[in-house]
Amino acid sequence: MPIEYLCIDDESSTDVEPLLRSVCETTNELTISRYKPVELGKQLEFIKTNNPDGLLLDLRLDQQKNEEGYKVPYHGLSIAQELRTRMTEKRLNHFPIVLWSVDSKFKDSYDRDATSHNLFDRIYVKDTEVTREPGRVASELVAFVKGYRKIIELMEPVKGHFQRILGLEEGVSEAWDPRIGEKFLSQYKYPPHEYSRYILRDLIEAQGPLIDEKVLAARLGVEIETSLDWEKCKALIVDSVYKGVFCEAWTRWWAADIEKWWLIQAGSPGPLRRLSASERVNFLKTKFNIKRLVAAKPIEEGYSSRYWTICQGLEKPLDPIDGLR
């Protein structure tokens, strides 16, 4: 059965429905039912009764009147806060809550209230992200629900539970660092949305134990855009792919596993960190007979090609020695 989201949004159908339709049309795994906001008590009861897989909330719900001519006096933040409280008190099932709005409203309300940022699993800007990348938004909405289900299944704070949430078997992967998720091993039982927030923000969106495709290419010395065999190169390290919660929408690799894989190859020229991009690429081409790989060029003449990260401004491979935090 498709994953079902409720959408609470006060804007006109002509503004909202095409956006929701564009998202749902990219997958057969997702449906979104849209409703206009009602009085807060009724709204909370409506959400509880429908028991959705996920909730999509507009930030400003107090702009337009509903079908009964009533304009609610609250924001989406108020609903999210009450729902999270009820979930923690076990009065409501846990599910992801996602916020969306137009850019100007985010700047006016959400950005100024840092206390509300922990309530939501994700925020989307209607007039940019949703309009331009409906497929990505759909895949992320689906991944959140699947991830919540897995977290709820495995979240008992027993030895190895967080590794299993991240798709690892205890003691198997070089990627594991006991500091990852260590707060979740305390006697305090954190709610699923705390797991979600930590995994997404501290692991998936950060470049640390997990790395994205651009950083992966930098560490292998490869220029993605001109390397026709880049997909073949990635296929060599499929065992290092992240298989934990939210992996359906965010492709990541375990950085430590990549380094180990490199070192155990027969004839390895040594640790990745010590090699130039051309040395890394030449080894890949020779060892695995992948000819159509191109070594990435430095951003500036004289810069090191012992790449380890990506320049945040130019999105090009960079040796940290040549950059500023």
Order of alpha helices (4+ residues) and beta strands (2+ residues): beta-alpha-beta-alpha-beta-alpha-beta-alpha-beta-alpha-alpha-alpha-beta-alpha-alpha-beta-alpha-alpha-beta-beta
